[in-house]
Amino acid sequence: MIIDKAEVIVTSPNRNFVTLKLTTDDGLTGLGDATLNGRELAVVAYLTEHVVPLLLGRDAHRIEDTWQFLYRSAYWRRGPVTMAAIAAVDMALWDIKGKAAGMPVYQLLGGASRNGLLAYGHASGTDLPSLFDSVRDHLEQGFKAIRIQTAVPGLKAIYGIAAQAAFTGGGEERYDHEPARRGAKPVEEDWETRPYLLHLPKVFEAVRNEFGPEIPLLHDGHHRMTPIQAARLGKDLEPYDLFWLEDCTPAENQEALRLVRQHTTTPLAIGEIFNTVWDFKDIIRDQLIDYVRGAVTHMGGITALKKTLDYAALYQIKSGMHGPTDISPVGMAAAMHLGLAIHNFGIQEYMKHGARTDEVFQQSFTWQDGLLHPGDQPGLGVELDLDEAGKYPYEQAYLPYNRLSDGTVHDW
Ligand SMILES: [Mg+2]
């Protein structure tokens, strides 16, 4: 089973996606997600110029060997571009192996450890009534866990709040947060931490008063706080029993979480911008987090993220895989197969893709009673319609960035 064709496909149905498609000499195909939000073309170049020529002629069965070859032979290790490229190869090879075996990928990973995957959606609002409407909408869609993001008085634009309703194709209009915006330059947003710290506990109090104590609620701090600010927020939110507080500090400094941990019992999740187990090494070993936010797409694929999650399992730390719309349907399928198979699954982020995206990527996952399941098609269960993909060429898009009121650039 020799790889004899490797294509890099860029399409932008509702947003930009980068997909690697491998074809073997016996005609099997595999897909891998290589989407790196806002820096997509860097991964396209990495794959096209440096990886595709190395794949041709290799044995498609040798997943671990190919992973080690791509990681170690580059000499320059880690980093989001490299690891997204390796992830795409890894996913495509698992997809091919599943098709060769006639089994869904989760069966190859040890079989299902549960019936389905608890998933959380993104509720947001510019004020309490619109936030409550968004929570109700998610409850009606069947979500059993909900992330709460809210505007802060005095700040114009905030991470996690939809700026406007978006037309997603197929006559569908949604009020969703899609942070990457099409255009030649990133959008500038504003931020001040003090009003946020004052406002957020009041929002969670109001949500608990309206919807009761049962529903798991989550919140994303998006790397904006110092350790002592994050520690205070964690303490202030304890009465509202969060499922997790996510990305409370900039993630590069693993030691920062020790200070947060010393002060609060609010569970912590981090790692959506991490690329390898080395970014998680200390915070897992020292039990400074409760959930690993790494995505299959950004952590070097199923092979590498499974090892990280197996390591986390030693410390009762669970998965909380990143899953907004910039994870393509291929990356989401890989996350679902891995999440179904591992013992220490925690929760899966799930933000539905737009109608055009669902036409480009034909998927076999199910969403029932608040649980995701990857389906039982051989491989990952996703096929790419090249004709549909060709209708939507790449469009420049960037994530926004933040400035404080005095003009200082701040973490977005
Ligand atoms: Mg996050």
Boltz pocket constraint, residues with backbone or C-beta under 6 A from the ligand:
constraints:
  - pocket:
      binder: B
      contacts: [[A, 220], [A, 222], [A, 246], [A, 247], [A, 272]]
      max_distance: 6.0
